């Protein structure tokens, strides 16, 4: 991911909503039109019935796309993790940056993970 950063907030609420902030410097990355990246995440949010917010910034469009997918993947993994016999943490916030912190808020666990990884 190098210089790219993506921030993801996910709520598996049953109420679909999608928010996107970010612009790609190129129209295509390989054969992938970059306009399909937010479209994919909007479709995912609608199909899951999830509120999904994605913010991305960086210089390299390829790295920015990787950061988005990694952030959403980590958010989903946390949102559906099992704690004992209970499915917990329907709300998750993930930032592909550098530190890890998990915070309890209300009755739900809200996790904020920052992880800078190379692809």
C-alpha positions in Angstrom: 0.0 0.0 0.0 3.0 2.3 0.5 1.8 5.9 0.5 -1.9 5.1 0.2 -4.3 5.3 3.2 -7.9 4.1 3.3 -10.3 4.6 6.2 -13.3 2.3 6.4 -16.3 2.4 8.7 -18.8 -0.5 8.6 -22.1 -1.2 10.3 -23.9 -4.4 9.6 -27.2 -2.8 10.5 -29.5 -4.1 7.9 -29.8 -0.5 6.5 -27.8 -0.1 3.4 -25.9 3.1 2.9 -22.7 4.0 1.1 -20.3 6.9 1.3 -17.2 7.4 -0.8 -14.5 10.0 -0.5 -11.5 9.9 -2.8 -10.3 10.4 -6.4 -8.0 8.3 -8.5 -5.4 9.9 -10.6 -5.9 7.5 -13.5 -9.0 6.2 -15.3 -7.7 2.6 -15.4 -5.4 0.4 -13.4 -4.5 -2.4 -15.7 -7.8 -3.4 -17.2 -9.8 -2.2 -14.3 -11.7 1.1 -14.8 -11.2 3.0 -11.5 -14.9 4.1 -11.6 -15.8 0.5 -10.8 -14.1 0.5 -7.4 -16.7 2.7 -5.6 -19.4 1.0 -7.6 -18.2 -2.4 -6.3 -18.3 -1.2 -2.7 -21.8 0.4 -3.2 -23.1 -2.9 -4.5 -21.5 -4.7 -1.6 -23.1 -2.4 1.0 -26.5 -2.7 -0.7 -26.3 -6.5 -0.9 -25.1 -6.9 2.7 -27.5 -4.4 4.1 -24.6 -2.5 5.6 -23.6 1.1 6.1 -20.2 1.4 4.5 -18.0 4.5 4.5 -14.7 4.5 2.6 -12.3 7.3 2.4 -9.0 6.9 0.4 -6.1 9.1 -0.3 -2.7 8.6 -1.9 -0.6 9.1 -5.0 -0.7 5.7 -6.7 -4.1 4.6 -7.9 -3.1 0.9 -7.6 -2.0 1.3 -4.0 -5.2 3.2 -3.2 -7.4 0.4 -4.6 -5.4 -2.2 -2.6 -5.9 -0.1 0.6 -9.6 0.1 0.0 -10.0 -3.7 -0.4 -7.7 -4.4 2.5 -9.6 -2.0 4.8 -13.0 -3.4 3.8 -11.8 -7.0 4.2 -10.4 -6.3 7.7 -13.6 -4.5 8.7 -15.7 -7.5 7.6 -13.5 -9.9 9.4 -13.8 -8.0 12.6 -17.5 -7.4 12.2 -18.4 -11.1 12.0 -15.9 -12.5 14.4 -17.1 -14.9 17.1 -16.5 -14.2 20.8 -17.3 -17.4 22.6 -20.7 -18.5 21.3 -21.7 -14.9 20.4 -21.4 -13.0 17.1 -20.1 -9.6 18.2 -19.0 -6.2 16.9 -21.5 -5.3 14.2 -19.9 -1.8 13.9 -16.3 -1.5 12.9 -14.0 1.4 11.9 -10.7 0.5 10.1 -8.0 2.7 8.9 -5.1 1.3 6.9 -2.4 3.3 8.7 -0.2 2.1 11.6 -1.6 1.3 15.1 -4.4 -0.9 16.6 -7.0 0.1 19.1 -10.3 -1.5 20.1 -12.9 0.7 21.8 -16.3 -0.3 23.3 -19.1 2.1 22.7 -22.6 1.6 23.9 -23.5 -2.1 23.6 -21.4 -2.7 20.5 -17.7 -3.1 20.0 -16.2 -0.5 17.7 -12.8 -1.5 16.5 -10.3 0.9 14.9 -7.3 -0.9 13.3 -4.5 0.8 11.6 -2.1 -1.4 9.7 0.4 -0.4 7.0 1.2 -3.4 5.0 2.8 -4.0 1.6 0.8 -5.9 -0.9 
